[in-house]
């Protein structure tokens, strides 16, 4: 049957169309500029800033040597940040935000101690670093100019601490072995959270419908939220996990590892499905579709066939939920649309400076622009919320970060055909699509995990570059 299909005109026309698209794409001036390799990761390390940092490090190392810290903490667990980082990665989905902050602080202190006692330690520099620093600076400035300064100041300190952990990660992971160990830790944590979610679904409160329009979705008994208190938040977290598991499944060798990763993929994918988050469903379709196309363009054909077969395979509860996307009769959809309209109206007056951080700042200004008196704690879109909080400069810097992330990871992924980096790209891409429909940074642990995955992508490019 497969042979007959491959000899059919439909298959030949489809393959010819893919070839034409590939030719247009590969010859595009914009694409070729984006993947231009000669400026990939070349960072000027002879700047005044870098020289100043190196002198500070040399001074700290001198002090540490004089007071014998290098002898005292040699081979000590306190000077091994990779151990503390591993614990942080594993515990983040399950513990309160302040505990995550404490673990991140322990990792940072351990890295600081390692820098002090390691004579030949060198910090790693990437183009993305400067953009992340600028974004942290914008957060600090907007906290000081916020409408609600007290709340904004507290939130800003937490966000800057989590954002700064990016620098800890890129300087903590030193080789491919450590990188793979962190990825497996991240995957195992995701699977445990998914098992908790599945337990909720089958044995938990079956009448929990706080996030559903009960008049439209009577057949959905509950939405899985695991340890994240909200199914949309939990779905956003899983978007960062699922494609990465599949990329590891594709690249790992040995049937035991593949069997383990296949189980991990199945458990987390089912949990994501049971969040009933339509934005996350769209995100995983984009992420997995992108990953499969990178692996082999022939997956497009299988993808089209799979989409045609889904209505006959999936339960009615899932299909009805999916087909309700864009239906204004659904209170959730209309609620978001009215909030977006109110936020856009607000941005006409606050597009340049923003209003600052926190719900107090948002709720002070938003009611004057809201449509149909719809209340909201945030803009229900990451991109709108960044503009509302940090103004036009904030959104430009954020897009600058994402541009450099995609550029560095895409070039290295294409050059070495690395599927794990492709999995990281797919995870972030699915997350970014979901971010159009929800404020995905509303949960601070998800904010932390997002920047952790960004850092892992940058680390992967550096490891592969050094191997090459």
C-alpha positions in Angstrom: 0.0 0.0 0.0 2.9 2.3 0.9 4.5 1.5 -2.5 1.3 2.3 -4.4 1.0 5.6 -2.5 4.6 6.6 -3.3 3.9 5.9 -7.0 0.7 8.0 -7.0 0.4 11.5 -8.6 -0.7 12.9 -5.2 2.6 11.8 -3.6 4.7 13.1 -6.5 2.9 16.5 -6.6 3.3 16.8 -2.8 7.0 16.0 -2.9 7.5 18.5 -5.8 5.7 21.2 -3.7 7.9 20.5 -0.7 11.0 20.7 -3.0 9.8 24.1 -4.3 9.1 25.4 -0.8 12.6 24.2 0.3 14.2 25.9 -2.6 12.5 29.2 -1.9 13.3 28.9 1.8 17.0 28.1 1.2 17.5 30.8 -1.3 15.8 33.5 0.8 18.0 36.5 1.6 16.3 36.8 5.0 16.9 33.2 5.9 20.5 33.2 4.7 21.2 36.4 6.7 19.7 34.8 9.8 21.8 31.6 9.6 25.0 33.4 8.5 27.7 31.7 10.5 30.5 34.2 10.5 28.9 36.3 13.3 27.3 33.3 15.2 28.9 33.5 18.6 31.9 35.8 18.1 31.8 38.0 21.1 34.4 40.7 21.7 36.1 39.6 25.0 38.5 42.5 24.9 36.0 45.2 26.1 36.4 47.4 29.1 33.6 45.5 30.8 35.2 42.1 30.3 38.6 43.3 31.4 37.0 44.8 34.5 35.2 41.5 35.3 38.4 39.6 34.8 40.3 41.9 37.2 37.6 41.5 39.8 37.8 37.7 39.5 41.6 37.8 39.7 41.4 39.9 42.9 38.8 37.5 44.5 41.1 34.5 43.6 44.0 36.3 45.2 42.1 36.9 48.5 40.8 33.3 48.5 44.3 32.0 48.1 45.7 34.2 50.9 43.0 33.0 53.4 43.4 29.4 52.2 39.9 29.0 50.8 41.2 27.1 47.9 42.7 24.5 50.3 39.6 24.5 52.6 37.0 23.9 49.9 39.0 21.9 47.4 36.7 19.0 46.2 34.0 20.2 48.6 30.3 19.9 47.7 30.0 23.6 48.4 32.2 24.4 45.5 30.4 22.1 43.0 27.5 24.2 41.6 26.5 21.4 39.2 25.2 19.5 42.2 23.1 22.4 43.5 21.9 23.2 40.0 20.7 19.6 39.6 18.8 19.8 42.9 17.2 23.1 41.7 16.2 21.6 38.4 14.6 18.6 40.0 12.8 20.4 42.8 11.4 23.5 40.9 8.1 21.9 39.8 7.3 20.7 43.3 8.3 23.4 45.8 7.2 27.0 46.6 8.7 29.9 44.7 10.8 31.1 47.6 12.3 27.6 48.0 13.3 27.7 44.3 14.9 31.1 45.0 16.8 29.7 47.9 18.1 26.8 45.8 19.1 29.1 43.0 20.9 31.2 45.5 22.8 28.2 46.8 23.8 27.3 43.2 25.0 30.9 42.6 27.0 30.9 45.9 28.6 27.6 45.0 29.6 28.9 41.5 31.0 32.1 43.2 33.1 29.9 45.5 34.3 27.8 42.6 35.3 30.9 40.7 37.3 32.1 43.7 39.2 28.9 44.2 39.7 27.9 40.6 42.7 29.7 39.2 42.0 29.2 35.5 38.3 29.7 35.6 36.9 31.7 32.7 33.4 33.1 32.4 31.5 32.3 29.2 30.4 35.1 26.9 27.6 35.0 24.3 25.8 37.7 22.4 22.6 36.8 24.3 24.2 37.8 27.6 24.2 41.5 26.9 20.5 41.4 26.0 19.6 39.5 29.2 21.5 42.1 31.2 19.6 44.9 29.5 16.3 43.2 30.1 17.2 42.9 33.8 18.0 46.7 33.8 14.7 47.5 32.2 12.9 45.5 34.9 14.7 47.4 37.6 14.0 50.8 36.1 10.3 50.0 35.6 10.0 48.9 39.2 11.4 52.3 40.3 9.0 54.2 38.0 6.0 52.0 38.7 2.6 53.2 39.8 2.7 50.7 42.6 6.4 51.0 43.7 6.3 48.7 46.8 4.8 45.7 45.0 6.8 46.3 41.8 10.0 46.5 43.8 9.4 43.1 45.4 8.4 41.4 42.1 11.4 43.0 40.3 13.9 41.6 42.8 12.5 38.1 42.3 12.4 38.4 38.5 15.9 39.8 38.3 17.2 37.0 40.6 15.6 34.3 38.4 16.6 36.0 35.2 20.2 36.3 36.4 20.3 32.6 37.0 20.8 32.4 33.2 24.4 33.5 33.8 24.8 30.9 36.6 23.7 28.1 34.3 25.9 29.0 31.3 28.9 29.0 33.6 28.0 25.9 35.6 27.6 23.3 32.9 31.1 22.5 31.7 30.7 19.4 29.4 28.3 17.2 27.5 28.1 14.7 30.3 26.9 17.3 32.8 24.5 18.7 30.1 22.9 15.3 29.5 22.6 14.7 33.2 20.8 18.0 33.6 18.4 17.1 30.7 17.6 13.8 32.3 16.9 15.4 35.6 14.6 17.9 33.9 12.8 15.1 32.1 12.4 13.0 35.3 11.0 16.0 37.2 8.5 16.6 34.3 7.4 12.9 34.4 6.8 12.9 38.1 4.7 16.1 37.8 2.8 14.3 35.0 2.2 11.2 37.2 0.8 13.6 39.9 -1.5 15.2 37.3 -2.8 11.8 36.0 -3.5 10.8 39.6 -5.5 14.0 40.0 -7.5 13.2 36.9 -8.4 9.6 37.8 -8.6 9.8 41.6 -8.9 13.6 42.4 -11.7 16.0 42.6 -13.8 15.0 39.6 -16.0 18.0 40.0 -13.2 20.6 39.7 -14.4 22.8 36.8 -13.0 26.2 37.9 -11.4 26.7 34.5 -14.2 25.5 32.3 -17.4 26.9 30.8 -19.6 24.2 32.2 -22.4 25.1 29.7 -20.2 24.2 26.7 -18.0 21.4 28.2 -20.2 19.2 30.4 -18.3 16.1 29.3 -15.0 17.3 30.7 -14.8 16.2 34.3 -11.6 18.1 35.3 -8.5 19.8 33.9 -5.1 18.5 35.1 -3.0 21.1 36.9 -0.5 18.9 38.9 1.6 21.1 41.2 1.1 24.4 39.4 -2.4 25.2 40.6 -3.7 26.1 37.2 -4.0 23.9 34.0 -2.9 26.6 31.6 0.2 27.3 33.7 0.9 23.6 33.9 0.4 23.2 30.2 3.0 25.9 29.5 5.5 24.0 31.7 4.8 20.8 29.8 5.4 22.6 26.5 9.0 23.1 27.6 9.3 19.4 28.5 7.5 17.2 25.9 9.4 18.2 22.7 12.7 17.9 24.6 11.9 14.3 25.7 11.1 13.4 22.1 14.4 14.8 20.8 16.2 12.7 23.4 14.2 9.7 22.5 15.2 10.2 18.8 18.9 10.6 19.5 19.6 8.2 22.4 20.9 4.7 21.6 20.1 1.5 23.3 16.6 0.0 23.7 16.5 0.5 27.5 17.0 4.3 27.2 14.6 4.5 24.3 11.9 2.5 26.2 12.4 4.7 29.2 12.1 7.9 27.1 9.1 6.6 25.2 7.3 6.0 28.5 8.3 9.5 29.6 7.0 11.0 26.4 3.7 9.2 26.6 3.0 10.1 30.2 3.9 13.8 29.8 2.0 14.0 26.4 -1.2 12.5 28.0 -0.9 15.0 30.9 -0.6 17.9 28.5 -3.6 16.6 26.6 -5.6 16.4 29.9 -4.9 20.1 30.8 -7.5 20.8 28.1 -5.6 24.0 27.4 -6.3 24.9 23.8 -3.4 27.3 23.5 -1.1 24.6 24.8 -2.5 22.2 22.3 -1.7 24.6 19.5 1.7 25.1 21.1 2.5 21.4 21.1 1.3 21.0 17.5 3.7 23.7 16.5 6.6 22.5 18.6 6.3 18.8 17.6 5.6 19.7 14.0 8.7 21.9 13.8 10.8 19.2 15.5 9.6 16.4 13.1 10.1 18.6 10.1 13.7 19.3 11.2 14.3 15.6 11.7 12.8 14.6 8.3 10.6 16.6 6.0 8.7 13.5 5.0 7.1 13.7 8.4 4.9 16.4 6.9 3.0 13.7 5.0 2.5 11.6 8.1 1.4 14.8 10.0 -1.2 15.6 7.4 -2.5 12.0 7.6 -2.5 12.1 11.4 -4.5 15.4 11.5 -7.1 13.9 9.1 -7.4 10.8 11.3 -7.5 12.6 14.7 -11.3 13.3 14.6 -11.9 9.5 14.4 -9.5 8.7 17.2 -9.7 11.4 19.9 -12.6 11.4 22.4 -15.5 13.8 21.7 -14.6 15.8 24.8 -11.1 16.7 23.4 -12.5 17.3 19.8 -15.2 19.6 21.1 -12.8 21.5 23.2 -10.3 21.9 20.3 -13.0 22.9 17.8 -14.2 25.6 20.2 -11.0 27.6 19.5 -12.2 31.1 18.5 -15.8 30.5 19.5 -17.0 33.7 21.2 -19.8 31.9 22.9 -17.2 30.3 25.1 -16.8 32.6 28.1 -13.0 31.9 28.3 -12.5 33.0 24.7 -14.7 36.1 25.0 -13.1 37.0 28.3 -9.6 37.0 26.7 -10.7 39.0 23.7 -12.2 41.7 25.8 -9.0 41.9 27.9 -6.9 42.2 24.8 -9.0 45.0 23.5 -8.8 46.8 26.9 -5.1 46.3 27.0 -4.6 47.6 23.5 -6.6 50.7 24.4 -4.4 51.2 27.5 -1.2 50.8 25.4 -2.3 53.8 23.3 -1.4 56.0 26.3 1.3 53.8 28.0 3.1 52.2 25.0 6.4 54.0 25.6 7.0 53.8 29.4 4.7 51.0 30.5 3.0 51.1 34.0 5.3 48.9 36.0 5.0 45.4 37.5 2.4 43.6 39.4 -1.4 43.2 39.6 -1.9 46.4 41.6 -0.3 48.5 38.8 -2.4 46.7 36.2 -5.7 46.9 38.1 -5.1 50.6 38.9 -5.0 51.6 35.2 -6.8 48.8 33.3 -10.4 49.4 34.6 -10.4 52.8 32.9 -9.9 51.1 29.5 -11.7 47.8 30.1 -14.4 46.5 27.7 -17.7 45.4 29.1 -16.3 45.9 32.7 -14.3 42.7 32.4 -11.9 42.4 35.4 -8.4 41.0 34.8 -5.2 40.5 36.9 -3.0 40.7 33.7 -3.2 41.1 29.9 -3.6 37.4 29.2 -0.8 37.6 26.6 2.9 37.6 27.4 3.7 40.1 24.6 1.0 42.5 25.6 2.0 42.2 29.3 5.6 42.9 28.6 4.6 46.1 26.7 2.2 47.1 29.5 4.8 46.5 32.2 8.0 47.6 30.5 7.0 49.7 27.5 8.3 49.6 24.0 11.9 49.3 25.1 11.1 46.1 27.1 9.4 44.3 24.2 12.3 45.3 21.8 14.9 43.9 24.2 12.9 40.7 24.8 12.7 40.2 21.0 16.4 40.9 20.8 17.0 38.1 23.3 14.8 35.7 21.4 16.4 36.6 18.1 19.9 35.9 19.4 18.7 32.7 21.0 17.1 31.4 17.8 20.1 32.5 15.7 22.8 30.8 17.8 20.8 27.6 18.4 19.6 27.3 14.8 23.0 27.8 13.2 24.6 25.1 15.5 21.6 22.8 15.0 21.8 23.1 11.2 25.6 22.7 11.1 25.8 19.6 13.2 22.2 18.3 12.7 21.8 18.2 16.4 18.3 17.0 17.3 18.5 17.8 21.0 19.0 21.5 20.1 16.1 21.1 17.7 14.1 19.9 20.7 15.0 22.9 22.7 14.0 25.2 19.8 10.7 23.3 19.5 10.0 23.6 23.2 10.6 27.4 23.2 8.6 27.8 20.0 5.6 26.0 21.4 5.8 28.1 24.6 6.0 31.3 22.5 2.8 30.4 20.6 0.9 29.7 23.8 2.3 33.0 25.1 0.1 34.8 22.5 -3.0 33.6 24.3 -1.9 33.7 28.0 0.5 35.5 30.3 2.9 32.5 30.6 5.2 34.3 33.1 2.4 34.8 35.6 3.7 31.8 37.6 7.2 32.7 38.7 8.4 29.0 38.6 7.4 28.8 34.9 9.3 32.1 34.4 12.3 30.6 36.0 12.1 27.3 34.0 11.7 29.3 30.7 15.0 31.1 31.3 16.6 27.9 32.3 15.6 26.3 29.0 16.9 29.4 27.1 20.2 29.0 29.0 20.4 25.3 28.2 20.0 26.0 24.5 22.9 28.5 24.6 25.0 26.0 26.7 24.3 23.3 24.1 25.7 25.5 21.3 28.8 26.1 23.3 29.4 22.4 24.0 29.0 21.5 20.4 31.2 24.3 19.3 34.0 23.2 21.6 33.6 19.6 20.5 33.9 20.7 16.9 
